[in-house]
Amino acid sequence: MNRTLRTMTASLALGLAALGATSARADDSLYQAWGRQDGIRAVVDDLLNRATTDARIAHFFQKTDREHLARQLTDQLCEQAGGPCRYQGPSMAVAHEDMGVRRADFHALVELLQQSMAAKGIPFADQNRMLARLAPMHRDIVEP
């Protein structure tokens, strides 16, 4: 699938989520499809490898405790996927306050997440299901 179509599909999933999708669901089918906690952690590790070396957004990760961030992201994605984990970190608004995250930065991270999901064999439909659950965070992360 070409990059433009992937980006358009992701944008559609994000848009649909913004219209009313809720975050975590009672069923754990997405959690299972992602390979449970180990599979989620593998995607997170791949994502962080990409993000910390991507010239567009690497500066956001320079002073980050990578292991702590990986655990937080794993818990957050696990919870969003309907798994047993519970994200205990700060709200997205607090965590990203004064970071200066622009829309282009957010989209770069989503692009890298898509690459990580594909690299780890997450089925495309399950990629979109996760993106739809994460989409509402956009408003708390991106500065106006």
N, C-alpha and C positions, 0 to 999 in steps of 0.2 A: 504494500500500500504506500502510495507516495506521501511525502511530508505534508503537502497542502491538504490532502484529503484527511490525514490524521489530525492536523490542526483544526480543520473545519469540524470534524467529528467531535473533537475535544471541546471546541467552542460551543457546539450544540449541546453537548452533555452538561457543560457548565451553565449554559443559559436555561436549560430545562430545570436544573437543580435550583437555580435562583428563583424560579417561579413557584417553588413549593416543596421540593424534596426535603425530607427530614434527615437528620444525621444518622445515628446508629439505628439499625433495625433489630427487631426481636429475633429474626432467623439468622443463622450463621452461615448461610450458603456462600456468601462472598468470602467470609473468613476461611471456609474450607477450600474454595476455588483458588485462593491466594497461597495455599499451602500452610495454613495455620500460622502460628507465631514464627516458626523458623522461616517459612516462605516470605512472610512480611519483612522480617529482619534482613533477608537476602536482598529484597528490593531496596530497602532503606540503605543498606551498605553500598549497593551499586549507585544509588542516587547520590549519596554523599561523596563517593569517589568522583562522580561526574561534576557535581556542583562546586566542589572545592578546587576544581581545575578549569572550570569554565570561565573564560575571561569576562563574560557579561555579569556574573554574579559571585565569583569567588571571593570578592572583598567582604561580602556579608558573613563569610565563614572563617575569616582569618583568626579571630580571637575566640573561637568557639571551642568548648570542650566537646570534641567529636563523639566520644563514647556516650556522654550524657545526652547529647542531641540525638544520637542513634536510638538510645533507649526511649527517649520521649516520643520520637517519631514512630517508633515501633508500637508503643502503647497506644498512641493516638490513632494510627491506621488500623490496629487490631480492634480497637473499640468501634471505629467507624465501620469496620467490616462485620460487626456483630459478634466479635469474639469476646472472650472472658476478660480481656485486659481493660484497665481503666486508666485513662490519661489523668495524671495528677498535677500537670504543669500549669503555668499561668494561661490566662485566656489569650487568644491570638492577638487581640488588641494590645494587651499589656506586653506580650512577648516581642511584638514588632514596633512598639512605640518609639518614635524618633529615629527609626532606622532609615527612613527615606525610601522605602520600597515603592517603586513605581510600577505601573501596569506592565511595562516591558520586562521588568525584573520578575514579576509574578509569572508572566507567560513563559519566560525562559526556564523557570523552575518546573513548570508544568510540562514543557517540552522534554526536559531531562527526565522527569518522572515517567513520561510515556516511553522514553527510550529504555529506562530501567525495567519497567514492567514488561516490555517486549523482550528484552534480553533475558529475563527470568521466566519467560514462557507463560505469562499471565494471558489468558484468552482475551481477545479484544473486547468482547461484551463485558467481561469482568473488569477490565481497565476502565471502561466507561461508567460502570456502576460505581466504582470507587471515586472517579473524578466528579460524578454527580453528588456524591456525599461530601466531598471536600469543597466544592464550589462556593457554598455560602461563606466560607472563611475569607474569601476575596475581599469583602467589604471591611473586614477587621485587620487585614494585613497591608493592603495598598493604601498609601496616603493620598488624600485628594489633591 
